[in-house]
């Protein structure tokens, strides 16, 4: 690839990084919620590759965001350390399981996880909020069906 083409190619991922960094720090979410779907759907990555890139890219992003929250007095380092005690070995096990799963199975599991998270964090289960979630799910299914043709 020519230097100009490389600049454009990697520049797109830098723009994705801007969005991921902003939303990760703004909402305290892992960048995978944004990055994995974009890498799979728009960039054509496999689910495995998207998850690997997302995890690797989130290390510096999480450190910078966490440091900012710590400076603001909103991090309990003891709790963060306790979470790490469990999450580090679990991440090792999780990546091994994920890498052994077929692409389709892993992608379906990721999609179901995203829907479950969305349903869980919705404000009180009012008819309006549940209707909104159902509408978004139907739109997503429709887009998926259109893209699969």
C-alpha positions as CSV (number, residue, x, y, z in Angstrom):
1,X,0.0,0.0,0.0
2,X,1.2,3.5,-0.8
3,X,1.8,5.9,2.2
4,X,-1.3,8.0,1.3
5,X,-3.4,4.9,1.2
6,X,-2.0,3.7,4.5
7,X,-2.7,7.1,6.1
8,X,-6.4,6.9,5.0
9,X,-6.7,3.3,6.0
10,X,-5.4,3.7,9.5
11,X,-6.9,7.2,9.8
12,X,-10.4,5.6,9.7
13,X,-9.4,3.5,12.7
14,X,-8.1,6.6,14.5
15,X,-11.6,8.2,14.0
16,X,-13.2,5.1,15.4
17,X,-10.8,5.4,18.3
18,X,-12.0,9.0,18.9
19,X,-15.6,7.7,19.3
20,X,-14.6,4.8,21.4
21,X,-12.5,6.9,23.8
22,X,-15.2,9.5,24.1
23,X,-18.0,7.0,24.8
24,X,-15.9,4.7,27.0
25,X,-15.0,7.6,29.3
26,X,-18.4,9.3,29.1
27,X,-20.4,6.2,29.9
28,X,-17.8,4.0,31.6
29,X,-18.3,1.2,29.1
30,X,-15.8,-1.1,27.5
31,X,-15.0,0.0,24.0
32,X,-16.1,-3.3,22.7
33,X,-19.7,-2.2,22.8
34,X,-18.8,0.3,20.1
35,X,-15.7,-1.0,18.5
36,X,-16.6,-4.7,17.9
37,X,-19.8,-4.0,15.9
38,X,-18.0,-1.3,13.9
39,X,-15.0,-3.6,13.1
40,X,-17.3,-6.5,12.2
41,X,-20.0,-4.7,10.2
42,X,-18.2,-1.8,8.6
43,X,-14.5,-3.0,8.4
44,X,-15.3,-6.6,7.6
45,X,-13.2,-8.1,10.5
46,X,-13.9,-11.5,11.9
47,X,-15.6,-11.6,15.3
48,X,-12.4,-13.0,16.8
49,X,-10.2,-10.3,15.2
50,X,-12.6,-7.5,16.2
51,X,-12.6,-8.7,19.8
52,X,-8.8,-9.0,20.0
53,X,-8.3,-5.6,18.5
54,X,-10.9,-4.1,20.9
55,X,-9.3,-5.6,24.0
56,X,-5.8,-4.6,23.0
57,X,-6.9,-1.0,22.1
58,X,-8.8,-0.6,25.4
59,X,-5.8,-1.0,27.7
60,X,-4.4,2.5,27.2
61,X,-8.0,4.0,26.8
62,X,-9.1,2.5,30.1
63,X,-5.9,3.7,31.8
64,X,-6.4,7.3,30.7
65,X,-10.1,7.3,31.5
66,X,-9.6,5.6,34.8
67,X,-6.8,8.1,35.8
68,X,-9.2,11.0,35.0
69,X,-11.9,9.5,37.2
70,X,-9.3,8.8,39.9
71,X,-8.2,12.5,39.8
72,X,-11.9,13.4,40.2
73,X,-12.1,11.3,43.3
74,X,-14.3,8.7,41.7
75,X,-12.2,5.5,41.9
76,X,-11.9,3.2,44.9
77,X,-8.5,1.6,44.2
78,X,-9.1,-1.2,46.6
79,X,-12.3,-2.2,44.8
80,X,-10.6,-1.8,41.4
81,X,-7.7,-4.1,42.6
82,X,-10.2,-6.7,44.0
83,X,-12.0,-6.7,40.6
84,X,-8.6,-7.2,38.8
85,X,-8.0,-10.3,41.0
86,X,-11.0,-12.0,39.5
87,X,-11.1,-10.4,36.0
88,X,-7.5,-11.1,35.0
89,X,-7.7,-14.9,35.2
90,X,-11.3,-14.8,33.9
91,X,-10.1,-12.8,30.8
92,X,-7.6,-15.5,30.1
93,X,-10.2,-18.3,30.3
94,X,-12.7,-16.2,28.3
95,X,-10.4,-15.5,25.4
96,X,-9.5,-19.2,25.2
97,X,-13.2,-20.2,25.0
98,X,-14.0,-17.4,22.5
99,X,-11.1,-18.4,20.2
100,X,-12.4,-22.0,20.2
101,X,-16.0,-21.0,19.2
102,X,-17.1,-20.8,15.6
103,X,-17.5,-17.2,14.2
104,X,-21.3,-17.5,13.9
105,X,-21.7,-18.8,17.5
106,X,-19.4,-16.1,18.9
107,X,-21.2,-13.3,16.9
108,X,-24.6,-14.5,18.1
109,X,-23.5,-14.7,21.7
110,X,-22.1,-11.2,21.4
111,X,-25.3,-9.9,19.9
112,X,-27.5,-11.5,22.6
113,X,-25.2,-10.1,25.3
114,X,-25.6,-6.6,23.9
115,X,-29.4,-7.0,23.9
116,X,-29.3,-8.3,27.5
117,X,-27.2,-5.4,28.6
118,X,-29.5,-2.9,26.9
119,X,-32.6,-4.5,28.5
120,X,-30.9,-4.5,31.9
121,X,-29.9,-0.8,31.9
122,X,-33.1,0.6,30.5
123,X,-34.8,2.9,33.0
124,X,-37.7,1.5,34.9
125,X,-39.6,-1.0,32.8
126,X,-42.3,1.4,31.6
127,X,-44.3,0.7,28.5
128,X,-42.5,3.5,26.7
129,X,-39.0,2.4,27.5
130,X,-39.7,-1.3,26.6
131,X,-41.4,-0.1,23.4
132,X,-38.3,1.8,22.5
133,X,-36.1,-1.2,23.1
134,X,-38.4,-3.5,21.1
135,X,-38.4,-0.9,18.2
136,X,-34.6,-0.7,18.2
137,X,-34.4,-4.5,18.2
138,X,-36.8,-4.7,15.3
139,X,-34.9,-2.1,13.3
140,X,-31.6,-3.9,14.0
141,X,-33.1,-7.2,12.8
142,X,-34.4,-5.5,9.7
143,X,-31.0,-4.0,8.9
144,X,-29.4,-7.3,9.5
145,X,-31.8,-9.1,7.1
146,X,-31.3,-6.4,4.5
147,X,-27.5,-6.7,4.7
148,X,-27.6,-10.5,4.5
149,X,-29.1,-10.5,1.0
